[in-house]
């Protein structure tokens, strides 16, 4: 049986890599227990690097890059078709004021037919209704 593809949001990646984060323990447990293939969209890397730099400086970004290299998740680009879908999602859910990175993950989930997202940002992903399934399963 093939492994499920699991998209990774910034909130989850930051928590799993920051030992001081209050959600680190649960994020780590998910990464150890879940047997899916973790996929990190490129736009998530930028957001997480910014968070590490803002909270702890460049040395924290360097440590983040080292840990990411060790983890070796699949890194996924945002395509022009994804950007078209991001625009559609943002326009359709204007009142919800979805975050750009979350919309990129939503578009990628449809393109890759992923049904699971590791995130602690439940609001946007709980509201969103993807084209390929009735809802996204949010982990943890």
TIRO-2110 file (N, C-alpha, C; in Angstrom, 1 decimal):
// TIRO-2110
0.8, -1.2, 0.0, N, 1, A
0.0, 0.0, 0.0, CA, 1, A
0.9, 1.2, 0.0, C, 1, A
0.7, 2.2, -0.9, N, 2, A
1.5, 3.4, -1.0, CA, 2, A
1.3, 4.3, 0.2, C, 2, A
2.3, 5.1, 0.5, N, 3, A
2.1, 6.1, 1.6, CA, 3, A
1.3, 7.2, 1.1, C, 3, A
0.5, 7.8, 2.0, N, 4, A
-0.2, 9.0, 1.7, CA, 4, A
0.7, 10.2, 1.7, C, 4, A
0.4, 11.1, 0.8, N, 5, A
1.1, 12.4, 0.8, CA, 5, A
0.5, 13.3, 1.8, C, 5, A
1.3, 14.0, 2.6, N, 6, A
0.8, 14.8, 3.7, CA, 6, A
1.5, 16.2, 3.5, C, 6, A
0.6, 17.2, 3.2, N, 7, A
1.2, 18.6, 3.0, CA, 7, A
1.5, 19.2, 4.4, C, 7, A
2.5, 19.9, 4.5, N, 8, A
3.0, 20.5, 5.7, CA, 8, A
2.8, 22.0, 5.7, C, 8, A
2.1, 22.6, 6.6, N, 9, A
1.9, 24.0, 6.8, CA, 9, A
3.0, 24.6, 7.7, C, 9, A
3.2, 25.9, 7.6, N, 10, A
4.2, 26.6, 8.3, CA, 10, A
4.1, 26.4, 9.8, C, 10, A
2.9, 26.5, 10.4, N, 11, A
2.7, 26.3, 11.8, CA, 11, A
3.2, 25.0, 12.3, C, 11, A
3.0, 23.9, 11.5, N, 12, A
3.4, 22.6, 11.9, CA, 12, A
5.0, 22.5, 11.8, C, 12, A
5.5, 22.9, 10.7, N, 13, A
6.9, 22.8, 10.4, CA, 13, A
7.7, 23.6, 11.5, C, 13, A
7.3, 24.7, 11.8, N, 14, A
7.9, 25.6, 12.8, CA, 14, A
7.9, 24.8, 14.2, C, 14, A
6.7, 24.3, 14.5, N, 15, A
6.6, 23.6, 15.8, CA, 15, A
7.4, 22.3, 15.9, C, 15, A
7.5, 21.6, 14.8, N, 16, A
8.3, 20.3, 14.9, CA, 16, A
9.8, 20.6, 14.9, C, 16, A
10.2, 21.7, 14.4, N, 17, A
11.7, 22.0, 14.4, CA, 17, A
12.1, 23.0, 15.5, C, 17, A
11.2, 23.6, 16.3, N, 18, A
11.6, 24.5, 17.4, CA, 18, A
11.3, 23.8, 18.7, C, 18, A
12.3, 23.3, 19.4, N, 19, A
12.1, 22.6, 20.6, CA, 19, A
11.5, 23.4, 21.7, C, 19, A
11.6, 24.8, 21.6, N, 20, A
11.0, 25.6, 22.6, CA, 20, A
9.5, 25.9, 22.4, C, 20, A
9.0, 25.5, 21.2, N, 21, A
7.6, 25.7, 20.9, CA, 21, A
6.7, 24.9, 21.7, C, 21, A
5.6, 25.5, 22.2, N, 22, A
4.6, 24.7, 23.1, CA, 22, A
3.9, 23.6, 22.4, C, 22, A
4.0, 23.5, 21.1, N, 23, A
3.4, 22.4, 20.3, CA, 23, A
4.4, 21.4, 19.8, C, 23, A
5.6, 21.6, 20.1, N, 24, A
6.7, 20.8, 19.6, CA, 24, A
6.5, 19.3, 19.9, C, 24, A
6.1, 19.0, 21.1, N, 25, A
6.0, 17.6, 21.5, CA, 25, A
4.9, 16.9, 20.6, C, 25, A
3.8, 17.5, 20.5, N, 26, A
2.7, 16.9, 19.7, CA, 26, A
3.1, 16.8, 18.2, C, 26, A
3.8, 17.9, 17.7, N, 27, A
4.2, 17.9, 16.3, CA, 27, A
5.2, 16.7, 16.1, C, 27, A
6.1, 16.6, 17.0, N, 28, A
7.1, 15.5, 16.9, CA, 28, A
6.5, 14.1, 16.9, C, 28, A
5.5, 14.0, 17.8, N, 29, A
4.8, 12.7, 17.9, CA, 29, A
4.1, 12.3, 16.5, C, 29, A
3.5, 13.3, 15.9, N, 30, A
2.9, 13.1, 14.6, CA, 30, A
3.9, 12.7, 13.6, C, 30, A
5.1, 13.4, 13.5, N, 31, A
6.1, 13.1, 12.5, CA, 31, A
6.7, 11.7, 12.8, C, 31, A
6.7, 11.2, 14.0, N, 32, A
7.2, 9.9, 14.3, CA, 32, A
6.2, 8.8, 14.1, C, 32, A
4.9, 9.1, 14.3, N, 33, A
3.9, 8.0, 14.2, CA, 33, A
3.3, 7.9, 12.8, C, 33, A
3.2, 9.0, 12.1, N, 34, A
2.6, 9.0, 10.8, CA, 34, A
3.5, 8.5, 9.8, C, 34, A
3.0, 7.6, 9.0, N, 35, A
3.9, 6.9, 7.9, CA, 35, A
3.7, 7.5, 6.5, C, 35, A
3.2, 8.7, 6.4, N, 36, A
3.0, 9.3, 5.1, CA, 36, A
4.3, 10.0, 4.6, C, 36, A
4.2, 10.4, 3.4, N, 37, A
5.3, 11.2, 2.8, CA, 37, A
5.0, 12.7, 3.0, C, 37, A
5.9, 13.4, 3.8, N, 38, A
5.7, 14.8, 4.0, CA, 38, A
6.1, 15.6, 2.9, C, 38, A
5.3, 16.6, 2.5, N, 39, A
5.5, 17.5, 1.4, CA, 39, A
5.5, 18.9, 1.9, C, 39, A
6.6, 19.6, 1.7, N, 40, A
6.7, 21.0, 2.1, CA, 40, A
6.7, 21.9, 0.9, C, 40, A
5.6, 22.7, 0.7, N, 41, A
5.6, 23.7, -0.4, CA, 41, A
6.7, 24.7, -0.2, C, 41, A
7.3, 25.2, -1.3, N, 42, A
8.4, 26.2, -1.2, CA, 42, A
8.0, 27.4, -0.3, C, 42, A
6.7, 27.8, -0.5, N, 43, A
6.3, 29.1, 0.2, CA, 43, A
6.3, 28.9, 1.7, C, 43, A
6.2, 27.7, 2.2, N, 44, A
6.2, 27.4, 3.6, CA, 44, A
7.6, 27.6, 4.1, C, 44, A
8.6, 27.3, 3.3, N, 45, A
10.0, 27.5, 3.8, CA, 45, A
10.3, 28.9, 4.1, C, 45, A
9.8, 29.8, 3.2, N, 46, A
10.1, 31.2, 3.4, CA, 46, A
9.4, 31.7, 4.7, C, 46, A
8.2, 31.3, 4.9, N, 47, A
7.5, 31.7, 6.2, CA, 47, A
8.2, 31.2, 7.4, C, 47, A
8.6, 29.9, 7.4, N, 48, A
9.2, 29.3, 8.6, CA, 48, A
10.6, 30.0, 8.8, C, 48, A
11.4, 30.2, 7.8, N, 49, A
12.7, 30.9, 7.9, CA, 49, A
12.5, 32.2, 8.5, C, 49, A
11.5, 33.0, 8.1, N, 50, A
11.2, 34.3, 8.7, CA, 50, A
10.9, 34.2, 10.2, C, 50, A
10.1, 33.2, 10.5, N, 51, A
9.7, 33.0, 12.0, CA, 51, A
10.9, 32.7, 12.8, C, 51, A
11.8, 31.8, 12.3, N, 52, A
13.0, 31.5, 13.1, CA, 52, A
13.9, 32.7, 13.2, C, 52, A
14.1, 33.5, 12.1, N, 53, A
14.9, 34.7, 12.2, CA, 53, A
14.3, 35.7, 13.1, C, 53, A
13.0, 35.9, 13.1, N, 54, A
12.4, 36.9, 13.9, CA, 54, A
12.5, 36.5, 15.4, C, 54, A
12.3, 35.3, 15.7, N, 55, A
12.3, 34.8, 17.1, CA, 55, A
13.7, 34.7, 17.7, C, 55, A
14.7, 34.2, 16.9, N, 56, A
16.0, 33.8, 17.4, CA, 56, A
17.2, 34.2, 16.6, C, 56, A
17.0, 34.8, 15.4, N, 57, A
18.1, 35.3, 14.6, CA, 57, A
18.6, 34.3, 13.6, C, 57, A
19.7, 34.7, 12.9, N, 58, A
20.2, 33.9, 11.8, CA, 58, A
20.7, 32.5, 12.3, C, 58, A
21.2, 32.4, 13.4, N, 59, A
21.7, 31.0, 13.9, CA, 59, A
20.5, 30.0, 13.9, C, 59, A
19.3, 30.5, 14.2, N, 60, A
18.1, 29.6, 14.3, CA, 60, A
17.7, 29.2, 12.8, C, 60, A
17.9, 30.2, 11.9, N, 61, A
17.6, 29.8, 10.5, CA, 61, A
18.6, 28.8, 10.0, C, 61, A
19.9, 28.9, 10.3, N, 62, A
20.9, 27.9, 9.9, CA, 62, A
20.5, 26.6, 10.5, C, 62, A
20.1, 26.5, 11.8, N, 63, A
19.7, 25.3, 12.4, CA, 63, A
18.5, 24.7, 11.7, C, 63, A
17.5, 25.5, 11.4, N, 64, A
16.3, 25.1, 10.6, CA, 64, A
16.7, 24.5, 9.3, C, 64, A
17.7, 25.1, 8.6, N, 65, A
18.1, 24.5, 7.3, CA, 65, A
18.8, 23.2, 7.5, C, 65, A
19.6, 23.0, 8.6, N, 66, A
20.3, 21.8, 8.8, CA, 66, A
19.2, 20.7, 9.2, C, 66, A
18.3, 21.0, 10.0, N, 67, A
17.2, 20.0, 10.3, CA, 67, A
16.4, 19.6, 9.1, C, 67, A
16.1, 20.6, 8.3, N, 68, A
15.3, 20.3, 7.1, CA, 68, A
16.1, 19.4, 6.2, C, 68, A
17.4, 19.6, 6.1, N, 69, A
18.2, 18.7, 5.2, CA, 69, A
18.2, 17.3, 5.8, C, 69, A
18.2, 17.1, 7.1, N, 70, A
18.2, 15.8, 7.7, CA, 70, A
16.8, 15.2, 7.5, C, 70, A
15.7, 15.9, 7.6, N, 71, A
14.4, 15.4, 7.4, CA, 71, A
14.1, 14.9, 6.0, C, 71, A
14.6, 15.7, 5.1, N, 72, A
14.5, 15.5, 3.6, CA, 72, A
13.0, 15.2, 3.2, C, 72, A
12.1, 16.2, 3.5, N, 73, A
10.8, 16.1, 2.9, CA, 73, A
10.8, 16.4, 1.5, C, 73, A
9.8, 16.1, 0.7, N, 74, A
9.7, 16.5, -0.6, CA, 74, A
9.4, 18.0, -0.6, C, 74, A
10.1, 18.7, -1.4, N, 75, A
9.9, 20.2, -1.6, CA, 75, A
9.1, 20.4, -2.8, C, 75, A
7.9, 21.1, -2.7, N, 76, A
7.0, 21.3, -3.8, CA, 76, A
6.9, 22.7, -4.3, C, 76, A
7.1, 23.0, -5.5, N, 77, A
7.0, 24.3, -6.0, CA, 77, A
5.5, 24.7, -6.2, C, 77, A
5.2, 26.0, -6.3, N, 78, A
3.9, 26.5, -6.6, CA, 78, A
4.0, 26.8, -8.1, C, 78, A
3.0, 26.2, -8.8, N, 79, A
3.0, 26.4, -10.3, CA, 79, A
2.1, 27.6, -10.7, C, 79, A
2.2, 28.0, -11.9, N, 80, A
1.3, 29.1, -12.4, CA, 80, A
-0.2, 28.6, -12.3, C, 80, A
-0.5, 27.4, -12.6, N, 81, A
-1.8, 26.9, -12.4, CA, 81, A
-2.3, 26.9, -10.9, C, 81, A
-1.3, 26.6, -10.0, N, 82, A
-1.6, 26.8, -8.6, CA, 82, A
-2.0, 28.2, -8.3, C, 82, A
-1.2, 29.2, -8.8, N, 83, A
-1.5, 30.6, -8.6, CA, 83, A
-2.8, 31.0, -9.1, C, 83, A
-3.2, 30.5, -10.2, N, 84, A
-4.6, 30.7, -10.7, CA, 84, A
-5.6, 30.2, -9.7, C, 84, A
-5.4, 29.0, -9.2, N, 85, A
-6.3, 28.5, -8.2, CA, 85, A
-6.3, 29.2, -6.9, C, 85, A
-5.1, 29.7, -6.5, N, 86, A
-4.9, 30.5, -5.3, CA, 86, A
-5.8, 31.8, -5.4, C, 86, A
-5.8, 32.4, -6.6, N, 87, A
-6.6, 33.6, -6.9, CA, 87, A
-8.1, 33.2, -6.7, C, 87, A
-8.5, 32.1, -7.3, N, 88, A
-9.9, 31.7, -7.2, CA, 88, A
-10.3, 31.5, -5.8, C, 88, A
-9.5, 30.8, -5.0, N, 89, A
-9.8, 30.5, -3.6, CA, 89, A
-9.9, 31.8, -2.8, C, 89, A
-8.9, 32.7, -3.0, N, 90, A
-8.9, 34.0, -2.3, CA, 90, A
-10.2, 34.8, -2.6, C, 90, A
-10.6, 34.8, -3.9, N, 91, A
-11.7, 35.5, -4.4, CA, 91, A
-13.0, 34.9, -3.8, C, 91, A
-13.1, 33.5, -3.8, N, 92, A
-14.3, 32.8, -3.3, CA, 92, A
-14.5, 33.0, -1.8, C, 92, A
-13.4, 33.1, -1.1, N, 93, A
-13.4, 33.1, 0.4, CA, 93, A
-13.0, 34.5, 0.9, C, 93, A
-13.3, 35.5, 0.2, N, 94, A
-12.8, 36.9, 0.5, CA, 94, A
-13.2, 37.2, 2.0, C, 94, A
-14.4, 37.0, 2.4, N, 95, A
-14.8, 37.3, 3.7, CA, 95, A
-14.0, 36.6, 4.8, C, 95, A
-13.5, 35.4, 4.5, N, 96, A
-12.7, 34.7, 5.5, CA, 96, A
-11.2, 35.2, 5.6, C, 96, A
-10.8, 35.9, 4.5, N, 97, A
-9.5, 36.5, 4.5, CA, 97, A
-8.4, 35.5, 4.7, C, 97, A
-8.4, 34.5, 3.9, N, 98, A
-7.4, 33.4, 3.9, CA, 98, A
-6.0, 34.0, 3.7, C, 98, A
-5.0, 33.4, 4.3, N, 99, A
-3.6, 33.6, 4.2, CA, 99, A
-3.1, 33.1, 2.8, C, 99, A
-2.2, 33.8, 2.2, N, 100, A
-1.7, 33.4, 0.9, CA, 100, A
-1.0, 32.1, 0.9, C, 100, A
-0.2, 31.8, 1.9, N, 101, A
0.5, 30.5, 2.0, CA, 101, A
-0.5, 29.4, 2.2, C, 101, A
-1.5, 29.6, 3.0, N, 102, A
-2.6, 28.6, 3.2, CA, 102, A
-3.3, 28.3, 1.9, C, 102, A
-3.6, 29.3, 1.1, N, 103, A
-4.2, 29.2, -0.2, CA, 103, A
-3.3, 28.4, -1.2, C, 103, A
-2.0, 28.6, -1.1, N, 104, A
-1.1, 27.8, -1.9, CA, 104, A
-1.1, 26.4, -1.5, C, 104, A
-1.2, 26.1, -0.2, N, 105, A
-1.3, 24.7, 0.2, CA, 105, A
-2.6, 24.1, -0.3, C, 105, A
-3.7, 24.9, -0.2, N, 106, A
-5.0, 24.4, -0.7, CA, 106, A
-4.9, 24.0, -2.1, C, 106, A
-4.4, 24.9, -2.9, N, 107, A
-4.2, 24.6, -4.4, CA, 107, A
-3.4, 23.4, -4.7, C, 107, A
-2.3, 23.3, -4.0, N, 108, A
-1.4, 22.2, -4.1, CA, 108, A
-2.1, 20.9, -3.7, C, 108, A
-2.9, 21.0, -2.7, N, 109, A
-3.6, 19.8, -2.2, CA, 109, A
-4.5, 19.2, -3.3, C, 109, A
-5.1, 20.1, -4.0, N, 110, A
-6.0, 19.7, -5.2, CA, 110, A
-5.2, 19.1, -6.3, C, 110, A
-4.1, 19.8, -6.6, N, 111, A
-3.3, 19.3, -7.8, CA, 111, A
-2.7, 18.0, -7.5, C, 111, A
-2.2, 17.8, -6.3, N, 112, A
-1.6, 16.5, -5.9, CA, 112, A
-2.6, 15.5, -5.3, C, 112, A
-3.8, 15.9, -5.2, N, 113, A
-4.9, 15.1, -4.7, CA, 113, A
-4.5, 14.6, -3.2, C, 113, A
-3.9, 15.5, -2.5, N, 114, A
-3.6, 15.2, -1.1, CA, 114, A
-4.9, 15.5, -0.3, C, 114, A
-5.1, 14.7, 0.8, N, 115, A
-6.3, 14.8, 1.6, CA, 115, A
-5.9, 15.2, 3.0, C, 115, A
-4.6, 15.2, 3.4, N, 116, A
-4.1, 15.5, 4.7, CA, 116, A
-3.2, 16.7, 4.8, C, 116, A
-3.3, 17.5, 5.8, N, 117, A
-2.4, 18.6, 6.0, CA, 117, A
-2.0, 18.7, 7.5, C, 117, A
-0.7, 18.8, 7.7, N, 118, A
-0.2, 19.0, 9.1, CA, 118, A
-0.2, 20.5, 9.3, C, 118, A
-1.0, 20.9, 10.3, N, 119, A
-1.2, 22.3, 10.6, CA, 119, A
-1.7, 22.5, 12.0, C, 119, A
-1.4, 23.6, 12.6, N, 120, A
-2.0, 24.1, 13.8, CA, 120, A
-3.0, 25.2, 13.5, C, 120, A
-3.0, 25.7, 12.3, N, 121, A
-3.8, 26.8, 11.8, CA, 121, A
-5.1, 26.1, 11.2, C, 121, A
-6.0, 25.8, 12.1, N, 122, A
-7.2, 25.1, 11.7, CA, 122, A
-8.3, 25.9, 11.1, C, 122, A
-8.3, 27.2, 11.3, N, 123, A
-9.4, 28.0, 10.8, CA, 123, A
-9.6, 28.0, 9.3, C, 123, A
-8.6, 28.4, 8.6, N, 124, A
-8.6, 28.5, 7.1, CA, 124, A
-8.9, 27.1, 6.5, C, 124, A
-8.2, 26.1, 7.0, N, 125, A
-8.3, 24.8, 6.4, CA, 125, A
-9.6, 24.1, 6.7, C, 125, A
-10.2, 24.5, 7.8, N, 126, A
-11.6, 24.0, 8.2, CA, 126, A
-12.7, 24.6, 7.4, C, 126, A
-12.5, 25.8, 7.0, N, 127, A
-13.5, 26.5, 6.2, CA, 127, A
-13.5, 26.0, 4.7, C, 127, A
-12.3, 25.8, 4.2, N, 128, A
-12.0, 25.5, 2.8, CA, 128, A
-12.7, 24.2, 2.4, C, 128, A
-13.3, 24.2, 1.2, N, 129, A
-13.9, 23.0, 0.6, CA, 129, A
-13.1, 22.7, -0.7, C, 129, A
-12.2, 21.7, -0.7, N, 130, A
-11.5, 21.4, -1.9, CA, 130, A
-12.3, 20.7, -3.0, C, 130, A
-11.8, 20.7, -4.2, N, 131, A
-12.6, 20.1, -5.3, CA, 131, A
-12.5, 18.6, -5.3, C, 131, A
-11.5, 18.0, -4.8, N, 132, A
-11.2, 16.6, -4.9, CA, 132, A
-11.8, 15.8, -3.8, C, 132, A
-12.1, 16.4, -2.6, N, 133, A
-12.7, 15.7, -1.5, CA, 133, A
-13.6, 16.6, -0.8, C, 133, A
-14.4, 16.1, 0.2, N, 134, A
-15.3, 17.0, 0.9, CA, 134, A
-14.6, 18.0, 1.8, C, 134, A
-13.5, 17.5, 2.4, N, 135, A
-12.7, 18.4, 3.3, CA, 135, A
-11.3, 17.8, 3.4, C, 135, A
-10.4, 18.6, 4.0, N, 136, A
-9.0, 18.2, 4.2, CA, 136, A
-9.0, 17.6, 5.7, C, 136, A
-8.3, 16.5, 5.8, N, 137, A
-8.1, 16.0, 7.2, CA, 137, A
-6.9, 16.8, 7.8, C, 137, A
-7.1, 17.3, 8.9, N, 138, A
-6.1, 18.1, 9.6, CA, 138, A
-5.4, 17.4, 10.7, C, 138, A
-4.1, 17.3, 10.6, N, 139, A
-3.2, 16.6, 11.6, CA, 139, A
-2.4, 17.6, 12.3, C, 139, A
-2.1, 17.6, 13.5, N, 140, A
-2.5, 16.5, 14.5, CA, 140, A
-3.9, 16.7, 15.0, C, 140, A
END
